[in-house]
Amino acid sequence: MIKRGKPTKNGQVKLTFTITENPGHGGVSLVGDFNDWDPYAHPMELKENGAYQVSVVVPARQPIRFRYLADGGVWFDDADADHHDEHGGRINPVDVPEMPDMTTARTVGKPMRQTLSAEQPAPASVSAS
């Protein structure tokens, strides 16, 4: 099972990978292009219910390729991946809503008033030529 979190404001997303069966004996690691296929980077934690689980944070707009590696050199794929090929599974990018461009946002409401004190000079007026 692969659970996708909501994208953060900085464009990252948390992915949680859970497998219920270990095809080998011993531990399992999540490996992929997000960790340079390093089997020691993301070892999966054995839960009380017998499932293995690990979470990673990756760029939301970037697809990732991944596989599982069990002790003994046993590679296997996740049936819940979006696509499969000879390199393993792939997860598609997560849609990140565009943030509004605040430089062009218009202010709605009353115009701002400037209050002048005796110490502040009045703004210079512009004369039409």
N, CA, C and O of each residue as an XYZ file, in Angstrom:
516
protein
N       0.851     -1.167      0.000
C       0.000      0.000      0.000
C       0.899      1.233      0.000
O       1.922      1.261      0.684
N       0.517      2.238     -0.760
C       1.249      3.496     -0.823
C       0.272      4.610     -0.481
O      -0.740      4.800     -1.156
N       0.592      5.340      0.578
C      -0.261      6.451      1.002
C       0.453      7.755      0.673
O       1.606      7.963      1.050
N      -0.254      8.626     -0.037
C       0.288      9.935     -0.413
C      -0.286     10.993      0.515
O      -1.500     11.080      0.699
N       0.595     11.793      1.096
C       0.147     12.912      1.913
C      -0.201     14.102      1.044
O      -0.078     14.055     -0.180
N      -0.635     15.164      1.690
C      -0.921     16.401      0.962
C       0.385     17.146      0.743
O       1.240     17.168      1.628
N       0.549     17.754     -0.416
C       1.773     18.527     -0.665
C       1.901     19.694      0.310
O       0.910     20.326      0.676
N       3.111     19.961      0.713
C       3.372     21.088      1.598
C       3.545     22.353      0.770
O       3.613     22.298     -0.458
N       3.616     23.484      1.448
C       3.789     24.763      0.761
C       5.124     24.831      0.024
O       5.257     25.560     -0.959
N       6.117     24.070      0.501
C       7.424     24.102     -0.158
C       7.558     23.032     -1.241
O       8.666     22.765     -1.707
N       6.438     22.412     -1.648
C       6.457     21.498     -2.784
C       6.919     20.082     -2.477
O       7.335     19.361     -3.384
N       6.853     19.675     -1.226
C       7.245     18.320     -0.840
C       5.986     17.501     -0.518
O       4.934     18.060     -0.211
N       6.108     16.190     -0.592
C       4.999     15.316     -0.241
C       5.553     14.109      0.518
O       6.625     13.595      0.198
N       4.808     13.674      1.518
C       5.196     12.502      2.301
C       4.511     11.271      1.702
O       3.292     11.240      1.533
N       5.322     10.262      1.387
C       4.807      8.986      0.883
C       5.082      7.931      1.937
O       6.202      7.827      2.437
N       4.066      7.144      2.281
C       4.222      6.064      3.250
C       4.001      4.748      2.525
O       2.948      4.519      1.930
N       5.012      3.884      2.583
C       4.987      2.582      1.923
C       4.763      1.510      2.982
O       5.465      1.472      3.993
N       3.785      0.638      2.749
C       3.480     -0.445      3.676
C       3.370     -1.739      2.890
O       2.673     -1.799      1.877
N       4.060     -2.780      3.358
C       3.918     -4.105      2.762
C       3.549     -5.077      3.874
O       4.026     -4.967      5.003
N       2.701     -6.017      3.535
C       2.221     -6.963      4.551
C       2.945     -8.297      4.505
O       2.848     -9.090      5.441
N       3.670     -8.549      3.421
C       4.394     -9.815      3.307
C       5.835     -9.565      2.911
O       6.109     -8.764      2.017
N       6.742    -10.236      3.563
C       8.169    -10.152      3.248
C       8.535    -11.424      2.489
O       8.451    -12.516      3.051
N       8.939    -11.306      1.224
C       9.259    -12.500      0.450
C      10.567    -13.170      0.866
O      10.845    -14.294      0.448
N      11.356    -12.505      1.671
C      12.619    -13.079      2.141
C      12.553    -13.309      3.638
O      11.480    -13.283      4.240
N      13.689    -13.528      4.214
C      13.766    -13.669      5.654
C      14.615    -12.527      6.171
O      15.740    -12.335      5.711
N      14.099    -11.771      7.111
C      14.842    -10.635      7.637
C      14.220     -9.329      7.221
O      13.020     -9.257      6.956
N      15.045     -8.281      7.162
C      14.544     -6.940      6.894
C      14.249     -6.655      5.440
O      14.572     -7.435      4.544
N      13.618     -5.501      5.237
C      13.256     -5.017      3.902
C      13.614     -3.536      3.847
O      13.456     -2.818      4.834
N      14.094     -3.084      2.698
C      14.396     -1.670      2.485
C      13.644     -1.146      1.281
O      13.364     -1.876      0.331
N      13.323      0.141      1.341
C      12.755      0.840      0.197
C      13.923      1.510     -0.512
O      14.666      2.280      0.096
N      14.084      1.219     -1.785
C      15.167      1.816     -2.560
C      14.584      2.443     -3.817
O      13.571      1.981     -4.340
N      15.231      3.495     -4.295
C      14.721      4.145     -5.489
C      15.598      5.293     -5.919
O      16.660      5.535     -5.344
N      15.142      6.000     -6.940
C      15.930      7.110     -7.459
C      16.003      8.274     -6.473
O      16.897      9.113     -6.592
N      15.094      8.350     -5.510
C      15.098      9.408     -4.503
C      16.192      9.220     -3.456
O      16.534     10.165     -2.744
N      16.750      7.998     -3.353
C      17.848      7.755     -2.407
C      19.049      7.093     -3.095
O      19.842      6.401     -2.456
N      19.165      7.315     -4.390
C      20.264      6.770     -5.197
C      20.365      5.247     -5.098
O      21.458      4.686     -5.172
N      19.239      4.596     -4.934
C      19.155      3.133     -4.879
C      20.030      2.553     -3.753
O      20.623      1.483     -3.892
N      20.091      3.283     -2.652
C      20.884      2.870     -1.494
C      20.032      2.002     -0.569
O      19.071      2.502      0.018
N      20.363      0.692     -0.420
C      19.538     -0.192      0.406
C      19.607      0.120      1.900
O      18.816     -0.416      2.675
N      20.539      0.977      2.314
C      20.659      1.313      3.729
C      19.979      2.636      4.083
O      19.869      2.974      5.262
N      19.528      3.379      3.092
C      18.960      4.708      3.321
C      17.573      4.670      3.969
O      17.280      5.494      4.835
N      16.718      3.731      3.565
C      15.341      3.686      4.072
C      14.921      2.259      4.446
O      14.104      1.652      3.753
N      15.481      1.722      5.542
C      15.022      0.406      5.991
C      13.586      0.510      6.495
O      13.202      1.503      7.113
N      12.813     -0.512      6.228
C      11.416     -0.512      6.655
C      11.322     -1.037      8.086
O      12.055     -1.939      8.492
N      10.393     -0.441      8.834
C      10.194     -0.811     10.232
C       9.143     -1.917     10.319
O       8.073     -1.825      9.718
N       9.472     -2.966     11.080
C       8.518     -4.053     11.309
C       7.529     -3.612     12.384
O       7.931     -3.315     13.509
N       6.252     -3.567     12.052
C       5.200     -3.139     12.975
C       4.663     -4.333     13.762
O       4.923     -5.486     13.416
N       3.915     -4.046     14.816
C       3.343     -5.109     15.662
C       2.416     -6.030     14.883
O       2.300     -7.210     15.215
N       1.755     -5.513     13.856
C       0.822     -6.324     13.070
C       1.523     -7.170     12.005
O       0.864     -7.867     11.233
N       2.870     -7.109     11.962
C       3.631     -7.909     11.001
C       3.915     -7.210      9.683
O       4.618     -7.755      8.832
N       3.371     -5.999      9.504
C       3.615     -5.238      8.277
C       4.936     -4.484      8.402
O       5.393     -4.176      9.502
N       5.532     -4.197      7.256
C       6.734     -3.366      7.191
C       6.310     -2.005      6.654
O       5.486     -1.913      5.744
N       6.889     -0.936      7.236
C       6.474      0.405      6.824
C       7.637      1.382      6.898
O       8.501      1.285      7.770
N       7.636      2.330      5.958
C       8.599      3.434      5.960
C       7.962      4.615      5.242
O       7.153      4.440      4.330
N       8.338      5.826      5.666
C       7.866      7.051      5.018
C       9.062      7.825      4.492
O      10.134      7.834      5.097
N       8.858      8.471      3.358
C       9.881      9.332      2.773
C       9.214     10.632      2.341
O       8.019     10.663      2.046
N       9.996     11.698      2.308
C       9.521     12.989      1.817
C      10.276     13.280      0.529
O      11.506     13.289      0.500
N       9.516     13.517     -0.534
C      10.095     13.715     -1.867
C       9.450     14.931     -2.526
O       8.394     15.383     -2.083
N      10.076     15.468     -3.585
C       9.437     16.566     -4.324
C       8.106     16.097     -4.918
O       8.039     15.057     -5.573
N       7.057     16.872     -4.684
C       5.712     16.471     -5.097
C       5.540     16.402     -6.606
O       4.776     15.572     -7.098
N       6.226     17.248     -7.343
C       6.020     17.328     -8.796
C       6.932     16.404     -9.590
O       6.967     16.469    -10.818
N       7.662     15.552     -8.900
C       8.634     14.696     -9.580
C       8.212     13.227     -9.452
O       7.960     12.761     -8.341
N       8.131     12.492    -10.566
C       7.841     11.066    -10.446
C       9.023     10.358     -9.795
O      10.165     10.800     -9.924
N       8.750      9.262     -9.100
C       9.842      8.491     -8.508
C       9.750      7.043     -8.958
O       8.662      6.523     -9.208
N      10.897      6.404     -9.057
C      10.998      4.966     -9.340
C      11.488      4.306     -8.070
O      12.319      4.861     -7.352
N      10.970      3.114     -7.790
C      11.344      2.443     -6.558
C      11.118      0.941     -6.658
O      10.400      0.460     -7.534
N      11.740      0.221     -5.752
C      11.531     -1.216     -5.550
C      11.811     -1.503     -4.078
O      12.315     -0.652     -3.345
N      11.475     -2.709     -3.671
C      11.812     -3.176     -2.327
C      12.951     -4.177     -2.453
O      13.034     -4.923     -3.428
N      13.830     -4.182     -1.448
C      14.930     -5.131     -1.405
C      14.909     -5.831     -0.057
O      15.089     -5.204      0.987
N      14.684     -7.152     -0.095
C      14.665     -7.944      1.133
C      16.034     -8.557      1.362
O      16.838     -8.680      0.438
N      16.289     -8.945      2.620
C      17.544     -9.636      2.937
C      17.721    -10.814      1.993
O      16.752    -11.469      1.607
N      18.946    -11.070      1.633
C      19.236    -12.145      0.699
C      19.241    -11.676     -0.748
O      19.397    -12.489     -1.659
N      19.071    -10.367     -0.972
C      19.118     -9.838     -2.332
C      17.853    -10.064     -3.131
O      17.903    -10.093     -4.361
N      16.718    -10.224     -2.466
C      15.439    -10.464     -3.149
C      14.774     -9.125     -3.454
O      14.366     -8.405     -2.542
N      14.667     -8.794     -4.756
C      13.985     -7.583     -5.201
C      12.521     -7.893     -5.461
O      12.199     -8.958     -5.988
N      11.628     -6.979     -5.099
C      10.226     -7.153     -5.457
C       9.558     -5.790     -5.588
O      10.050     -4.780     -5.085
N       8.418     -5.795     -6.281
C       7.706     -4.566     -6.616
C       6.423     -4.437     -5.811
O       5.955     -5.403     -5.209
N       5.869     -3.255     -5.806
C       4.616     -2.962     -5.122
C       3.498     -2.920     -6.152
O       3.568     -2.159     -7.117
N       2.481     -3.722     -5.955
C       1.358     -3.767     -6.891
C       0.601     -2.443     -6.946
O      -0.107     -2.184     -7.919
N       0.737     -1.595     -5.914
C       0.025     -0.327     -5.869
C       0.744      0.817     -6.574
O       0.258      1.948     -6.557
N       1.895      0.546     -7.194
C       2.596      1.594     -7.947
C       1.725      2.016     -9.130
O       0.923      1.228     -9.631
N       1.887      3.256     -9.569
C       1.090      3.764    -10.693
C       1.440      3.073    -12.002
O       0.568      2.868    -12.846
N       2.723      2.709    -12.181
C       3.183      2.023    -13.389
C       4.275      1.035    -13.006
O       4.956      1.211    -11.996
N       4.439     -0.004    -13.818
C       5.518     -0.976    -13.635
C       6.248     -1.172    -14.957
O       5.641     -1.149    -16.028
N       7.548     -1.365    -14.862
C       8.350     -1.724    -16.031
C       9.540     -2.543    -15.547
O       9.556     -2.997    -14.403
N      10.535     -2.733    -16.406
C      11.678     -3.575    -16.045
C      12.526     -2.969    -14.929
O      13.384     -3.653    -14.371
N      12.301     -1.693    -14.595
C      13.058     -1.027    -13.538
C      12.325     -1.020    -12.204
O      12.860     -0.531    -11.210
N      11.115     -1.551    -12.169
C      10.332     -1.569    -10.937
C       9.079     -0.735    -11.063
O       8.501     -0.614    -12.143
N       8.661     -0.154     -9.937
C       7.452      0.651     -9.921
C       7.752      2.127    -10.075
O       8.867      2.587     -9.828
N       6.722      2.861    -10.490
C       6.840      4.305    -10.607
C       5.605      4.933     -9.989
O       4.487      4.446    -10.154
N       5.835      6.039     -9.267
C       4.739      6.816     -8.708
C       4.708      8.136     -9.455
O       5.729      8.812     -9.588
N       3.531      8.496     -9.941
C       3.362      9.745    -10.676
C       3.486     10.941     -9.741
O       3.307     10.812     -8.530
N       3.792     12.099    -10.303
C       3.857     13.310     -9.478
C       2.505     13.609     -8.835
O       1.454     13.230     -9.353
N       2.557     14.287     -7.712
C       1.353     14.713     -7.013
C       1.028     16.120     -7.487
O       1.919     16.963     -7.588
N      -0.247     16.382     -7.779
C      -0.649     17.720     -8.207
C      -0.528     18.686     -7.045
O      -1.041     18.442     -5.953
N       0.159     19.783     -7.303
C       0.322     20.829     -6.305
C      -0.421     22.047     -6.821
O      -0.106     22.548     -7.900
N      -1.407     22.538     -6.067
C      -2.124     23.719     -6.553
C      -1.190     24.922     -6.617
O      -0.317     25.105     -5.768
N      -1.396     25.720     -7.634
C      -0.579     26.915     -7.810
C      -0.955     27.932     -6.739
O      -2.130     28.124     -6.427
N       0.052     28.568     -6.190
C      -0.182     29.632     -5.216
C      -0.463     30.911     -5.997
O       0.143     31.131     -7.046
N      -1.364     31.755     -5.513
C      -1.631     33.000     -6.236
C      -0.407     33.904     -6.215
O       0.347     33.929     -5.241
N      -0.223     34.632     -7.285
C       0.886     35.572     -7.388
C       0.489     36.829     -6.621
O      -0.363     37.595     -7.073
N       1.098     37.035     -5.477
C       0.711     38.138     -4.601
C       1.174     39.493     -5.141
O       0.707     40.532     -4.672
N       2.071     39.497     -6.105
C       2.534     40.778     -6.643
C       1.477     41.428     -7.516
O       1.508     42.641     -7.725
N       0.544     40.640     -8.028
C      -0.491     41.211     -8.886
C      -1.856     41.184     -8.217
O      -2.856     41.545     -8.837
N      -1.907     40.760     -6.959
C      -3.189     40.707     -6.262
C      -3.701     42.121     -6.029
O      -2.923     43.033     -5.747
N      -4.990     42.297     -6.147
C      -5.592     43.609     -5.931
C      -6.207     43.648     -4.542
O      -6.701     42.641     -4.036
N      -6.167     44.804     -3.948
C      -6.758     44.990     -2.633
C      -8.199     45.415     -2.817
O      -8.511     46.299     -3.614
N      -9.064     44.770     -2.068
C     -10.474     45.111     -2.123
C     -10.815     45.805     -0.820
O     -10.374     45.376      0.247
N     -11.579     46.850     -0.893
C     -11.975     47.541      0.326
C     -11.713     49.025      0.213
O     -11.587     49.576     -0.881
N     -11.632     49.660      1.374
C     -11.438     51.107      1.424
C     -10.001     51.468      1.095
O      -9.079     50.723      1.426
N      -9.808     52.605      0.448
C      -8.433     53.043      0.187
C      -7.750     53.410      1.502
O      -8.400     53.804      2.470
N      -6.427     53.272      1.513
C      -5.667     53.608      2.706
C      -5.628     55.122      2.862
O      -5.572     55.855      1.875
N      -5.656     55.577      4.095
C      -5.536     57.000      4.379
C      -4.190     57.249      5.012
O      -3.705     56.443      5.806
N      -3.605     58.337      4.670
C      -2.337     58.707      5.262
C      -2.597     59.815      6.269
O      -3.204     60.836      5.945
N      -2.139     59.604      7.471
C      -2.297     60.609      8.509
C      -0.975     61.320      8.672
O       0.059     60.682      8.866
N      -1.001     62.623      8.596
C       0.210     63.410      8.738
C       0.257     64.000     10.130
O      -0.746     64.455     10.679
N       1.433     63.977     10.671
C       1.619     64.635     11.958
C       2.338     65.947     11.707
O       2.783     66.217     10.591
N       2.447     66.743     12.722
C       3.093     68.043     12.581
C       4.560     67.895     12.195
O       5.125     68.782     11.556
N       5.182     66.776     12.579
C       6.589     66.577     12.286
C       6.819     66.112     10.846
O       7.921     66.275     10.323
N       5.807     65.539     10.199
C       5.988     65.004      8.851
C       5.662     66.087      7.821
O       4.645     66.770      7.935
N       6.519     66.240      6.824
C       6.178     67.187      5.765
C       5.067     66.635      4.884
O       4.934     65.422      4.724
N       4.307     67.494      4.340
C       3.239     67.070      3.424
C       3.865     66.538      2.156
O       4.920     67.020      1.744
N       3.236     65.542      1.515
C       3.809     65.021      0.276
C       3.814     66.089     -0.795
O       2.917     66.929     -0.872
N       4.849     66.037     -1.622
C       4.975     67.021     -2.717
C       3.877     66.771     -3.732
O       3.583     65.625     -4.072
N       3.295     67.806     -4.197
C       2.250     67.644     -5.209
C       2.896     67.634     -6.580
O       3.945     68.239     -6.802
N       2.259     66.949     -7.470
C       2.766     66.831     -8.829
C       2.009     67.841     -9.668
O       0.779     67.854     -9.683
N       2.741     68.676    -10.357
C       2.077     69.659    -11.199
C       2.036     69.178    -12.633
O       2.980     68.561    -13.126
N       0.959     69.461    -13.278
C       0.821     69.058    -14.671
C       1.455     70.125    -15.552
O       1.196     71.313    -15.360
N       2.265     69.732    -16.496
C       2.915     70.700    -17.384
C       2.243     70.726    -18.705
O       2.648     71.481    -19.589
